Amino acid sequence: MDSMEIRKLERALASAETKVRKASETRRALPVGSSRAKVTTANARWSTACEARDRILAAIDALKEKEVA
């Protein structure tokens, strides 16, 4: 049961990592002199994507620890 859940989370992790990469590229692509709103929005989207990825990683780690115990 846990191994199926881990596989599901690993697929979600791959998707989350893609979102982080895209958000990072969007941030990087902002031209010098971009408005504060654009910069803040890009940073917020990147940060949100990173937090989601980190939550998935934590869930995977917790399940793997549970399997070992």
Secondary structure, 3 states (H helix, E strand, C coil): CHHHHHHHHHHHHHHHHHHHHHHHHHHHHCCCCCCHHHHHHHHHHHHHHHHHHHHHHHHHHHHHHHHHC
